[in-house]
Amino acid sequence: MSDLVAYVDGGSLGNPGPSGIGVVIDDPRGGRIRIAKWIGRQDNNVAEYLALLEALQCAVALNARAIHVYSDSEVVVRQMTGQYRCRSSRLYSLHWICRKLTRSLAFSISHVRREHNTEANHLASTAARKEPAPRADGMSHAAALSPAR
C-alpha cells in the first residue's frame, strides 16, 4: 500500500449526544473504503478526533506509507498541526494517540470546508442516527464497554 487520502468527520446530535463518525479513504489505485460507526454519546470534538483515529488506524493496518487527511474540524486540524495546544482533558488522550500513530506514517492534515466533505459528513450523520441493536444479554453497549467494578 502506498499513499492514502482520507476525508473524516465526526458529529453528534446534541453536544453531547448520540454520535457517529464517517471516514472515506481513497488509495491511488482507485479503491475506496467507507466507514460509518456509531460511537455512543459524545461531544462533537471527541467525535471528530475518533474519526481521525479511525482513519489513522486503517492506514496503519493497510501498511500505508503516507496519508493526507481532510477534516472540517478546525480544532482537530490546528491541534494536529501544532497551531493550537491541546489543553482539553477530554481530548488530550485522543490527541496523544493520534500523534503517536502519525509517527509511523508520512502524515499531513488540511482543513476542508463542510461542503467539500459531504460523503464523510453523510456517513457520520447516518451513523449517529443508528444506535446498534440491543445486546442479547440485555446490557447496554455503553455498560458492556465500562470497566467492571
Backbone as a printed PyTorch tensor [residue, N CA C, xyz], in Angstrom:
tensor([[[  0.8590,  -1.1790,   0.0000],
         [  0.0000,   0.0000,   0.0000],
         [  0.8940,   1.2270,   0.0000]],

        [[  0.4760,   2.2550,  -0.7090],
         [  1.2910,   3.4670,  -0.7700],
         [  0.5750,   4.6140,  -0.0780]],

        [[  0.3390,   5.6850,  -0.7870],
         [ -0.2350,   6.8830,  -0.1910],
         [ -1.7540,   6.8460,  -0.2210]],

        [[ -2.3430,   7.2970,   0.8830],
         [ -3.7990,   7.3360,   1.0060],
         [ -4.2580,   8.7660,   1.2000]],

        [[ -5.4950,   9.0120,   0.8340],
         [ -6.1550,  10.2840,   1.1090],
         [ -7.4330,   9.9450,   1.8630]],

        [[ -7.6420,  10.6320,   2.9900],
         [ -8.8160,  10.3470,   3.8200],
         [ -9.6040,  11.6240,   4.0680]],

        [[-10.9130,  11.4800,   4.0460],
         [-11.8410,  12.5340,   4.4580],
         [-12.5150,  12.0200,   5.7130]],

        [[-12.4630,  12.7980,   6.7860],
         [-13.0030,  12.3470,   8.0650],
         [-13.9920,  13.3640,   8.6100]],

        [[-14.9790,  12.8520,   9.3410],
         [-15.9290,  13.7280,  10.0110],
         [-16.5270,  12.9870,  11.1930]],

        [[-16.7710,  13.7300,  12.2390],
         [-17.4590,  13.2090,  13.4030],
         [-18.5650,  14.1780,  13.7520]],

        [[-19.6480,  13.6530,  14.2320],
         [-20.7590,  14.5380,  14.5640],
         [-21.6090,  13.9750,  15.6720]],

        [[-22.2780,  14.8720,  16.3660],
         [-23.1850,  14.4520,  17.4310],
         [-24.5140,  15.1650,  17.2720]],

        [[-25.5650,  14.4650,  17.6580],
         [-26.9110,  15.0380,  17.6360],
         [-27.1530,  15.6200,  19.0240]],

        [[-26.7620,  16.8530,  19.2060],
         [-26.6920,  17.4640,  20.5200],
         [-25.2170,  17.4990,  20.8810]],

        [[-24.8730,  18.2430,  21.8720],
         [-23.4560,  18.3590,  22.2070],
         [-23.2810,  18.3480,  23.7200]],

        [[-23.2140,  17.1820,  24.3660],
         [-23.0700,  15.8480,  23.7730],
         [-24.4100,  15.2460,  23.3740]],

        [[-24.3030,  14.1720,  22.6380],
         [-25.4840,  13.4460,  22.2020],
         [-25.0680,  12.2150,  21.4320]],

        [[-26.0430,  11.4820,  20.8830],
         [-25.7120,  10.3150,  20.0610],
         [-24.7730,  10.7490,  18.9370]],

        [[-23.7010,   9.9910,  18.7420],
         [-22.6430,  10.4380,  17.8300],
         [-22.2270,   9.3500,  16.8680]],

        [[-21.6250,   9.7990,  15.7770],
         [-21.1080,   8.8750,  14.7760],
         [-19.9020,   9.4540,  14.0920]],

        [[-19.1560,   8.5800,  13.4350],
         [-18.0170,   9.0180,  12.6330],
         [-18.2000,   8.5370,  11.2090]],

        [[-17.6280,   9.2970,  10.3000],
         [-17.5960,   8.9300,   8.8970],
         [-16.1850,   9.0910,   8.3730]],

        [[-15.6980,   8.0850,   7.6630],
         [-14.3530,   8.1100,   7.1040],
         [-14.4310,   7.5940,   5.6770]],

        [[-13.8070,   8.3170,   4.7690],
         [-13.6850,   7.8830,   3.3800],
         [-12.2000,   7.8790,   3.0580]],

        [[-11.6710,   6.7280,   2.6720],
         [-10.2510,   6.6000,   2.3590],
         [-10.1140,   6.1720,   0.9090]],

        [[ -9.3460,   6.9550,   0.1610],
         [ -9.0640,   6.6480,  -1.2430],
         [ -7.6100,   6.2370,  -1.3840]],

        [[ -7.3740,   5.1960,  -2.1890],
         [ -5.9870,   4.8340,  -2.4850],
         [ -5.6970,   5.2010,  -3.9360]],

        [[ -4.4290,   5.3030,  -4.2990],
         [ -4.0740,   5.7670,  -5.6440],
         [ -4.5110,   4.8420,  -6.7720]],

        [[ -4.8410,   3.6010,  -6.4430],
         [ -5.2860,   2.6600,  -7.4790],
         [ -6.7780,   2.7480,  -7.7410]],

        [[ -7.4540,   3.6650,  -7.0540],
         [ -8.8770,   3.8440,  -7.2850],
         [ -9.7720,   3.1410,  -6.2860]],

        [[ -9.1990,   2.4720,  -5.3110],
         [-10.0050,   1.8150,  -4.2890],
         [-10.5520,   2.8270,  -3.3020]],

        [[-11.6860,   2.5070,  -2.7030],
         [-12.3100,   3.4040,  -1.7350],
         [-12.8590,   2.5950,  -0.5670]],

        [[-12.5420,   3.0520,   0.6350],
         [-13.0640,   2.4560,   1.8650],
         [-13.9810,   3.4810,   2.5000]],

        [[-15.1870,   3.0280,   2.8760],
         [-16.1470,   3.9090,   3.5660],
         [-16.4460,   3.2960,   4.9350]],

        [[-16.3440,   4.1260,   5.9640],
         [-16.5900,   3.6530,   7.3260],
         [-17.6070,   4.5770,   7.9830]],

        [[-18.6350,   3.9920,   8.5520],
         [-19.6190,   4.7330,   9.3490],
         [-19.7940,   3.9470,  10.6420]],

        [[-19.5640,   4.6140,  11.7850],
         [-19.6720,   3.9230,  13.0750],
         [-20.4050,   4.7820,  14.0820]],

        [[-21.3050,   4.1390,  14.8050],
         [-21.9460,   4.7810,  15.9480],
         [-20.9570,   4.7130,  17.0940]],

        [[-20.7260,   5.8160,  17.8000],
         [-19.7040,   5.8550,  18.8420],
         [-20.2720,   6.2120,  20.2160]],

        [[-21.5720,   6.0870,  20.3680],
         [-22.1830,   6.3560,  21.6650],
         [-22.4910,   7.8260,  21.8690]],

        [[-22.5990,   8.2270,  23.1130],
         [-22.9160,   9.6170,  23.4670],
         [-21.6080,  10.3660,  23.6780]],

        [[-21.2910,  11.2690,  22.7640],
         [-20.0400,  12.0240,  22.7910],
         [-20.3260,  13.4820,  22.4540]],

        [[-19.3190,  14.3220,  22.6670],
         [-19.4480,  15.6820,  22.1500],
         [-18.8070,  15.7270,  20.7660]],

        [[-19.0130,  16.8270,  20.0660],
         [-18.5940,  16.9250,  18.6820],
         [-17.0750,  16.8100,  18.5170]],

        [[-16.2980,  17.4420,  19.3870],
         [-14.8450,  17.3870,  19.2280],
         [-14.2940,  15.9890,  19.4600]],

        [[-14.8540,  15.2590,  20.4110],
         [-14.4430,  13.8690,  20.6180],
         [-14.7730,  13.0560,  19.3630]],

        [[-15.9470,  13.2610,  18.8080],
         [-16.3360,  12.5470,  17.5870],
         [-15.3720,  12.8560,  16.4400]],

        [[-14.9640,  14.1100,  16.3090],
         [-14.0190,  14.4860,  15.2460],
         [-12.6870,  13.7670,  15.4280]],

        [[-12.2000,  13.7170,  16.6660],
         [-10.9340,  13.0160,  16.9290],
         [-11.0680,  11.5140,  16.6910]],

        [[-12.2030,  10.9280,  17.0620],
         [-12.3950,   9.4910,  16.8420],
         [-12.4390,   9.1540,  15.3500]],

        [[-12.9470,  10.0820,  14.5390],
         [-12.9330,   9.8740,  13.0890],
         [-11.4930,   9.8820,  12.5660]],

        [[-10.6910,  10.8300,  13.0400],
         [ -9.2810,  10.8680,  12.6480],
         [ -8.5720,   9.5920,  13.0960]],

        [[ -8.8200,   9.1740,  14.3260],
         [ -8.2030,   7.9640,  14.8510],
         [ -8.5490,   6.7490,  13.9880]],

        [[ -9.7870,   6.6460,  13.5850],
         [-10.2210,   5.5290,  12.7300],
         [ -9.4520,   5.5280,  11.4090]],

        [[ -9.2860,   6.6930,  10.8010],
         [ -8.5480,   6.7800,   9.5310],
         [ -7.0850,   6.3840,   9.7280]],

        [[ -6.4760,   6.8460,  10.8120],
         [ -5.0700,   6.5180,  11.0680],
         [ -4.8850,   5.0290,  11.3420]],

        [[ -5.7840,   4.4330,  12.1240],
         [ -5.6950,   3.0020,  12.4030],
         [ -5.8620,   2.1910,  11.1270]],

        [[ -6.7430,   2.6220,  10.2660],
         [ -6.9620,   1.9370,   8.9920],
         [ -5.7010,   2.0320,   8.1230]],

        [[ -5.0970,   3.2140,   8.0730],
         [ -3.8820,   3.4050,   7.2770],
         [ -2.7530,   2.5130,   7.7710]],

        [[ -2.5870,   2.4310,   9.0770],
         [ -1.5490,   1.5750,   9.6480],
         [ -1.8400,   0.1060,   9.3170]],

        [[ -3.0960,  -0.3040,   9.4570],
         [ -3.4750,  -1.6900,   9.1580],
         [ -3.2380,  -2.0360,   7.6820]],

        [[ -3.3540,  -1.0430,   6.8110],
         [ -3.1380,  -1.2600,   5.3760],
         [ -1.6660,  -1.1170,   4.9750]],

        [[ -0.8020,  -0.8940,   5.9580],
         [  0.6280,  -0.6920,   5.6990],
         [  0.8960,   0.4780,   4.7610]],

        [[  0.1230,   1.5330,   4.9130],
         [  0.3060,   2.7210,   4.0830],
         [  1.6290,   3.4050,   4.4460]],

        [[  2.2450,   4.0220,   3.4450],
         [  3.4560,   4.8120,   3.6940],
         [  3.0860,   6.2150,   4.1490]],

        [[  1.9790,   6.7180,   3.6010],
         [  1.6070,   8.1070,   3.8590],
         [  0.0960,   8.2450,   3.8320]],

        [[ -0.3720,   9.2690,   4.5390],
         [ -1.7980,   9.6020,   4.4940],
         [ -1.9390,  11.1160,   4.5980]],

        [[ -2.7850,  11.6370,   3.7490],
         [ -3.1890,  13.0370,   3.8810],
         [ -4.6600,  13.0250,   4.2760]],

        [[ -4.9690,  13.7400,   5.3480],
         [ -6.3250,  13.7570,   5.8910],
         [ -6.9470,  15.1220,   5.6600]],

        [[ -8.1930,  15.1110,   5.2400],
         [ -9.0010,  16.3210,   5.1430],
         [-10.0730,  16.2450,   6.2190]],

        [[-10.1830,  17.2970,   7.0070],
         [-11.1770,  17.3520,   8.0770],
         [-11.8280,  18.7230,   8.0750]],

        [[-13.1220,  18.7560,   8.4100],
         [-13.7900,  20.0580,   8.5170],
         [-13.7370,  20.6100,   9.9430]],

        [[-12.9780,  19.9510,  10.8190],
         [-12.8150,  20.4150,  12.1950],
         [-11.5560,  21.2730,  12.3140]],

        [[-11.7430,  22.5680,  12.4730],
         [-10.5860,  23.4470,  12.6410],
         [ -9.8250,  23.1070,  13.9140]],

        [[-10.5380,  22.7090,  14.9700],
         [ -9.8800,  22.3640,  16.2320],
         [ -8.9170,  21.2010,  16.0180]],

        [[ -9.3810,  20.1210,  15.4150],
         [ -8.5340,  18.9510,  15.1940],
         [ -7.3630,  19.3020,  14.2800]],

        [[ -7.6330,  19.9830,  13.1920],
         [ -6.5620,  20.3210,  12.2430],
         [ -5.5140,  21.2010,  12.9140]],

        [[ -5.9450,  22.2140,  13.6220],
         [ -4.9800,  23.1330,  14.2440],
         [ -4.2280,  22.4890,  15.4030]],

        [[ -4.8820,  21.5910,  16.1280],
         [ -4.1560,  20.8890,  17.1910],
         [ -3.1620,  19.8920,  16.6010]],

        [[ -3.5440,  19.1840,  15.5580],
         [ -2.6460,  18.1950,  14.9600],
         [ -1.4710,  18.8440,  14.2260]],

        [[ -1.6310,  20.0730,  13.7580],
         [ -0.5210,  20.7650,  13.0860],
         [  0.3060,  21.5860,  14.0620]],

        [[ -0.1110,  21.6410,  15.3200],
         [  0.6410,  22.3780,  16.3150],
         [  0.2980,  23.8540,  16.4180]],

        [[ -0.6830,  24.3110,  15.6400],
         [ -1.0960,  25.7100,  15.7310],
         [ -1.7880,  25.9970,  17.0570]],

        [[ -2.5450,  25.0160,  17.5640],
         [ -3.2000,  25.1110,  18.8690],
         [ -2.6120,  24.0320,  19.7630]],

        [[ -2.5130,  24.3170,  21.0390],
         [ -2.1620,  23.2880,  22.0130],
         [ -3.4400,  22.5770,  22.4370]],

        [[ -3.3220,  21.3140,  22.7130],
         [ -4.4790,  20.5480,  23.1860],
         [ -4.4950,  20.6270,  24.7030]],

        [[ -5.4040,  21.4210,  25.2350],
         [ -5.4920,  21.6140,  26.6750],
         [ -6.6840,  20.9040,  27.3030]],

        [[ -7.5610,  20.4020,  26.4840],
         [ -8.7820,  19.7660,  26.9730],
         [ -8.4810,  18.3700,  27.5110]],

        [[ -8.8820,  18.1170,  28.7380],
         [ -8.6850,  16.7790,  29.2990],
         [ -9.4980,  15.7390,  28.5270]],

        [[-10.6270,  16.1340,  27.9600],
         [-11.4530,  15.2150,  27.1610],
         [-10.7240,  14.7850,  25.8970]],

        [[ -9.9520,  15.6840,  25.3090],
         [ -9.3370,  15.4240,  24.0090],
         [ -7.8810,  14.9890,  24.1020]],

        [[ -7.2320,  15.2390,  25.2300],
         [ -5.7940,  15.0480,  25.3150],
         [ -5.3670,  13.6290,  24.9530]],

        [[ -6.0240,  12.6140,  25.5260],
         [ -5.5980,  11.2340,  25.2540],
         [ -5.8510,  10.8650,  23.7910]],

        [[ -6.9510,  11.3270,  23.2180],
         [ -7.2140,  11.0550,  21.7920],
         [ -6.1630,  11.7440,  20.9220]],

        [[ -5.8300,  12.9690,  21.2560],
         [ -4.8060,  13.7140,  20.5270],
         [ -3.4680,  12.9670,  20.6120]],

        [[ -3.1150,  12.5130,  21.8130],
         [ -1.8480,  11.8180,  22.0140],
         [ -1.7850,  10.5340,  21.1900]],

        [[ -2.8650,   9.7540,  21.2090],
         [ -2.8940,   8.5030,  20.4390],
         [ -2.7670,   8.7950,  18.9400]],

        [[ -3.4830,   9.7960,  18.4600],
         [ -3.3820,  10.1610,  17.0380],
         [ -1.9600,  10.5960,  16.6880]],

        [[ -1.3410,  11.4210,  17.5350],
         [  0.0390,  11.8590,  17.2880],
         [  0.9780,  10.6530,  17.2390]],

        [[  0.7740,   9.7090,  18.1450],
         [  1.6250,   8.5190,  18.1770],
         [  1.4790,   7.7110,  16.8780]],

        [[  0.2570,   7.5330,  16.4040],
         [  0.0400,   6.7960,  15.1560],
         [  0.6660,   7.5050,  13.9610]],

        [[  0.6690,   8.8220,  13.9710],
         [  1.2210,   9.5590,  12.8250],
         [  2.7250,   9.3650,  12.6960]],

        [[  3.3810,   8.9190,  13.7570],
         [  4.8290,   8.7010,  13.6890],
         [  5.2050,   7.5430,  12.7670]],

        [[  4.2600,   6.6570,  12.4990],
         [  4.5590,   5.5120,  11.6310],
         [  4.1950,   5.7840,  10.1720]],

        [[  3.7700,   7.0030,   9.8820],
         [  3.3450,   7.3760,   8.5230],
         [  3.9080,   8.7480,   8.1620]],

        [[  3.9800,   9.0110,   6.8910],
         [  4.1610,  10.3960,   6.4540],
         [  2.7580,  10.9940,   6.5410]],

        [[  2.5550,  11.8780,   7.4950],
         [  1.2170,  12.3730,   7.8150],
         [  1.1000,  13.8550,   7.5060]],

        [[ -0.0350,  14.2160,   6.9220],
         [ -0.3840,  15.6260,   6.7530],
         [ -1.8920,  15.7480,   6.9000]],

        [[ -2.3210,  16.9490,   7.2850],
         [ -3.7460,  17.1840,   7.5010],
         [ -4.0730,  18.5940,   7.0580]],

        [[ -5.2420,  18.7490,   6.4560],
         [ -5.7110,  20.0490,   5.9780],
         [ -7.1650,  20.2520,   6.3580]],

        [[ -7.5050,  21.5080,   6.5590],
         [ -8.9040,  21.8500,   6.7990],
         [ -9.6180,  21.9230,   5.4590]],

        [[-10.8360,  21.4280,   5.4360],
         [-11.6770,  21.5000,   4.2460],
         [-13.0490,  21.9770,   4.6940]],

        [[-13.6650,  22.7910,   3.9020],
         [-14.9990,  23.2740,   4.2550],
         [-15.9910,  22.1120,   4.2120]],

        [[-17.0130,  22.2190,   5.0450],
         [-18.0020,  21.1420,   5.1720],
         [-18.5910,  20.7350,   3.8190]],

        [[-18.8310,  21.6890,   2.9490],
         [-19.4340,  21.3490,   1.6500],
         [-18.4870,  20.5460,   0.7510]],

        [[-17.2140,  20.4700,   1.1140],
         [-16.2570,  19.6440,   0.3720],
         [-15.9450,  18.3430,   1.1220]],

        [[-16.7220,  18.0670,   2.1500],
         [-16.5450,  16.8630,   2.9580],
         [-17.8850,  16.1340,   3.1080]],

        [[-18.6840,  16.2020,   2.0730],
         [-20.0760,  15.7440,   2.1760],
         [-20.2140,  14.2400,   2.3950]],

        [[-19.3690,  13.4370,   1.7670],
         [-19.5350,  11.9870,   1.9180],
         [-19.2170,  11.5520,   3.3530]],

        [[-18.1150,  12.0320,   3.9200],
         [-17.7790,  11.6960,   5.3110],
         [-18.8370,  12.2470,   6.2610]],

        [[-19.3290,  13.4450,   5.9750],
         [-20.3710,  14.0620,   6.8020],
         [-21.6430,  13.2200,   6.7820]],

        [[-22.0150,  12.7490,   5.6090],
         [-23.2120,  11.9080,   5.4790],
         [-23.0420,  10.5990,   6.2500]],

        [[-21.8650,   9.9850,   6.1450],
         [-21.6130,   8.7350,   6.8690],
         [-21.6990,   8.9580,   8.3760]],

        [[-21.1220,  10.0550,   8.8600],
         [-21.1520,  10.3560,  10.2950],
         [-22.5750,  10.6150,  10.7710]],

        [[-23.3210,  11.3960,  10.0090],
         [-24.7060,  11.7110,  10.3790],
         [-25.5720,  10.4620,  10.4010]],

        [[-25.4010,   9.6130,   9.4040],
         [-26.1540,   8.3570,   9.3390],
         [-25.8080,   7.4670,  10.5340]],

        [[-24.5210,   7.3730,  10.8540],
         [-24.0890,   6.5340,  11.9800],
         [-24.6280,   7.0540,  13.3090]],

        [[-24.6660,   8.3650,  13.4770],
         [-25.1590,   8.9470,  14.7390],
         [-26.6320,   8.6240,  14.9620]],

        [[-27.3730,   8.4240,  13.8870],
         [-28.8000,   8.1370,  13.9840],
         [-29.1050,   6.6430,  14.1060]],

        [[-28.0780,   5.8010,  14.0080],
         [-28.2990,   4.3530,  14.0210],
         [-27.6080,   3.7080,  15.2010]],

        [[-28.2200,   3.8290,  16.3590],
         [-27.6890,   3.1470,  17.5420],
         [-27.7480,   1.6510,  17.2830]],

        [[-26.7100,   0.9140,  17.7050],
         [-26.7160,  -0.5350,  17.4750],
         [-27.9250,  -1.2090,  18.1340]],

        [[-28.3050,  -2.3350,  17.5880],
         [-29.4090,  -3.1100,  18.1570],
         [-29.0580,  -3.5280,  19.5800]],

        [[-30.0680,  -3.7110,  20.4260],
         [-29.7990,  -4.1350,  21.8050],
         [-29.0050,  -5.4360,  21.8480]],

        [[-28.1810,  -5.5530,  22.8650],
         [-27.3830,  -6.7600,  23.0460],
         [-28.2740,  -7.9090,  23.5060]],

        [[-27.9010,  -9.1110,  23.1630],
         [-28.6740, -10.3010,  23.5350],
         [-28.6830, -10.5210,  25.0360]],

        [[-27.6470, -10.0510,  25.7440],
         [-27.5890, -10.2630,  27.1920],
         [-28.3280,  -9.1710,  27.9670]],

        [[-28.9530,  -8.2270,  27.2580],
         [-29.7450,  -7.1880,  27.9070],
         [-28.9500,  -5.9870,  28.3830]],

        [[-27.6300,  -6.0700,  28.3550],
         [-26.8150,  -4.9260,  28.7650],
         [-26.7920,  -3.8830,  27.6590]],

        [[-26.6110,  -2.6350,  28.0420],
         [-26.4300,  -1.6040,  27.0310],
         [-25.0100,  -1.7210,  26.4890]],

        [[-24.7680,  -1.1980,  25.2900],
         [-23.4240,  -1.2240,  24.7170],
         [-22.4630,  -0.4350,  25.5860]],

        [[-22.9130,   0.6910,  26.1250],
         [-22.0490,   1.5090,  26.9820],
         [-21.6840,   0.7690,  28.2590]],

        [[-22.6390,   0.0720,  28.8570],
         [-22.3580,  -0.6760,  30.0880],
         [-21.3990,  -1.8320,  29.8090]],

        [[-21.5320,  -2.4500,  28.6600],
         [-20.6660,  -3.5790,  28.3210],
         [-19.2240,  -3.1140,  28.1180]],

        [[-19.0430,  -1.8600,  27.7230],
         [-17.7130,  -1.3340,  27.4940],
         [-17.0830,  -0.7420,  28.7380]],

        [[-17.8910,  -0.5040,  29.7770],
         [-17.3920,   0.1040,  31.0040],
         [-16.5820,  -0.9100,  31.8000]],

        [[-15.5410,  -0.4310,  32.5100],
         [-14.7480,  -1.3590,  33.3220],
         [-15.5880,  -1.9670,  34.4410]],

        [[-15.2930,  -3.2130,  34.7830],
         [-16.0100,  -3.9010,  35.8610],
         [-15.6360,  -3.2870,  37.2050]],

        [[-16.5790,  -3.2910,  38.1170],
         [-16.2940,  -2.7420,  39.4560],
         [-16.2600,  -3.8460,  40.4690]]])
